[in-house]
Amino acid sequence: MEEIEELKRSNKVIGAREVWKALLSGKVRKIYLSKNCPEMLRKKFEDVAQSFKVKLVNFDGSNYELGVICGRKHGISVLGILKNGED
């Protein structure tokens, strides 16, 4: 339940490209990957998140479910929670 509240209320970036840019610039504190995130994309984020010491969460739901929680009408495979004060 805490996870869902964080997804709804936190400042976030959505989509692999945007999360990747935010991760490389040090703006992300946590990354969520949907259960059906493509394996190649998953591996890319797992490797780099570890080196940047960013927590990676394997969301126990599909990309569609992750999208719905975030108020979107489309699937989200990769979502980044921004550090406090980041946009």
Beta strands, then each sheet from edge to edge (+ up, - down):
strand 1: 12-14
strand 2: 28-33
strand 3: 55-58
strand 4: 78-82
sheet 1: 1+ 4- 2+ 3+
end
